[in-house]
Amino acid sequence: MTGKEKSEIVSYRIKNARKTFNEIQILVENQMWNTGMNRLYYSCYYAVIALLVSIDVKTLTHSGVRRMFSLHFVKTGHISQELSEFDSDLFDMRHSGDYGDFFDFEKEDVLSFVEPARKLIGEIEKLLK
């Protein structure tokens, strides 16, 4: 991958992270809690992917993304342990909401994840600059 291609992918992913994050407001207004949690997860996931692409780390699975994110950015101190734990919790919540039988989030569940997601995406954007 050329430097230009990498830059374009990183830019695309971070824009997609922001676009997906902005969908949350619509979902909250329409009380779509499970979908809201899903979109919160994916907004952070896209940002993390942008960060990994920026350092030429390729992954094939969500678990791989989480491992590489921890290895390259959390263990090195670029991203706080607190935000890493939030990202893991968000993964677990999204998984429960998407695949759990009879599992429904409440308004408070989703709203409590909005600000930490905004913070994680913002920290990733800082690292990308």
Secondary structure, 3 states (H helix, E strand, C coil): CCHHHHHHHHHHHHHHHHHHHHHHHHHHHCCCHHHHHHHHHHHHHHHHHHHHHHCCCCCCCHHHHHHHHHHHHHCCCCCCHHHHHHHHHHHHHHHHHHHCCCCCCCHHHHHHHHHHHHHHHHHHHHHHC
